[in-house]
Amino acid sequence: MEIADLPVPPDLAAGYARRGITELYPPQAACVEAGLFSGKNLLVAIPTASGKTLVAEMAMHHQVARGGKCLYIVPLRALASEKFEEFSGKGLRVGIATGDFDRRDEYLGRNDIIVATSEKVDSLLRNRTPWLAEISLLVVDEVHLIDDPSRGATVEMVIAKLRHKNPGMQIIALSATIGNPADLAGWLDAELVESEWRPVDLREGVFFEDGIRFADSVREVERKSKYEDLDLVLDTVTEGGQCLVFVSSRKNAEAFAKRAASGLKIANPILAGYADKIRSSASTDMGKILAACVAQGAAFHHAGLSREERQLVEAGFREGQIKVISSTPTLAAGLNLPARRVIVRDYLRFNAGEGMMPIPVREYRQMAGRAGRPRLDPYGEAVLIAKSEEMVDELFDYYIEAMAEDVRSRCAEEAVLCTHILSLIATGFARERGEVLGFMDGTFYAHQGESPRALKRAVDRVLEFLREAEMITEVGEWLEATEYGSLVSRLYIDPRSAEVIVNAMTRQKEYTDIGFLHLLCATPDMPTLFVRKNDMYALDRFLADHRDELWMEIPWDADEGFDRSLKTALLLADWGDEVGEDVICERYSVGPGDVYGMVESVAWLVHASRHLAGLFAPHLKAPIEEMELRTKHGIKKELLPLIRIRGIGRVRARRLFNNGIDSIEALREAGPEKVGKVLGQGIAAQVFEQLDGVRDEIGGVGEEQSTLSRFG
Ligand code: ADP
């Protein structure tokens, strides 16, 4: 099927043609036949890299040409920027929404395509963002993530709410191959387009001793070392290909990159250039190790890397210079970096409470699907590694020949229902118990026919919790959110977190940094750090000196959760005390990417707490407001007066302060010349341009400032 014959704008078709895309891939043609351009809902369940994004893009342009507006939902922030860039510059207005959760972002409604995470869309719904009612095409990327234990329910609820709001809207759901696509398609009233077709042949095999066993052949691999994984990499690189190696942990990823680097020992000026860039931005030992590996053609990739490090590794790999990346499996979902050979080295993973467990088939598929670069590789290879002859067959059965798992709804868990039911009531989607149940009836959970009685019971328990917490009230049979309830819904925090915060704040007479941070780290919304045995000494010592500053009682049977929240709070306190990133990473065994993630999560909870304090604990509002700025910028209190100036972050503010300039007044007194000596003339000029408008006192936290900025 030729793209030129399709009802898409000629400019788009011409743009594709310039990239050599003139004919649809067979699964794409199947989408057109199934009604892509006639408003039909579609569930497209086809392998990675077989052209799903292109299908969605054509449908979006088609819609917009007819006056429609499109919402493209992605599971991860990183993917949002990737898609945003992909859709931009093709004649439509494209917007991206991933940030703060209590804004309506009305300006976004001016766009034709809005790319957003499901959490962000949920928060827009809660804040009653008007343009959502205009969405005529909803694309849900990676819809199989409905099954994800922590975020799946939000994806499902967002789809259900949007359908409820805009009954005529077209839905295009994009999915990896799953076990029960018909089930999901049935829920979405969608035509199912299912295919195993791939643009590059994929050969899947199991390596044992000195060869890869494929279903119908064996490929010999020269053994140059005692390491199977390394020899598999060298084998591909010798042939001119690249490898991705999936391992179970960050440590393993780093260790393998070192092994691969010393096995490859490539040296050239381009690699040296990448390594220099990484080294110069590296604030940690991890960054230095990465630079050393990259200099020899290998790299590791995981969530602990800083954004700059990640981008450099990806660019070096795309350019073909970095020959191998070892990575944790979490990245298989987001990373669009195909390679000739994918080695799934570790297929066992530690699951809390279960020990080492094999990863799901769907995850294996996602990793294997990265094998083979269209038009560049003659084929792709996905290789598992067996430790014994028997294991070869087992791995064939378990992964290569297995069906992907079914996708199941995650809505039955009360923890997630709690937050979603509150939002249904607060936004007027449901005004009485019957309507809550009616809405729940339109979910995938109900479609899967899982015990309606269990759902009813869960809904009742949640309503009871929300009533007791005084987040909702009942007037006759009408349910209404209280001021508290509707605030919690808009702030987009878990009602259980709000209860933990409010209960402690109303009891607490005096503000302490660590008490407050620890409280936030003890809420279900806050990810916490893993505690190792050798952390215990520092935690105990801290408690011996600072017990009185905590806002929460130390339970007599304090468990791991308590230690984790305390350790996390200490990291955040260090951040607010301007402890260097390198020291923090070393002290808590984390990477810069983790610090950033943690700061971002807590900054949101601090922000929410400020609003909650306004309602329940006005005496804590001012110090929390200060903490909000301090967390956001990673600064001590003494820098607060300076940080309000645009262009002044933690580093520049500290430099000014150390030069005796500690306030707006002091800046004025010092004058442009002296400030220029500290910050450089250009920045000084910018600062003085703004000074007229700034009062010499600590200002409130303006909503427009509420994006994280940690680079001074
Ligand atoms: P998916 O979303 O399924 O992972 P993409 O839509 O991103 O896949 O497509 C993968 C790659 O294939 C992209 O580089 C895309 O430009 C290219 N591609 C998509 N459709 C075609 C086509 N019909 N012909 C040639 N290349 C295509």
Residues whose N, C-alpha, C, O or C-beta is under 5 A from the ligand:
A	BS01	ADP	G20 I21 E23 L24 Y25 P47 T48 A49 S50 G51 K52 T53 L54
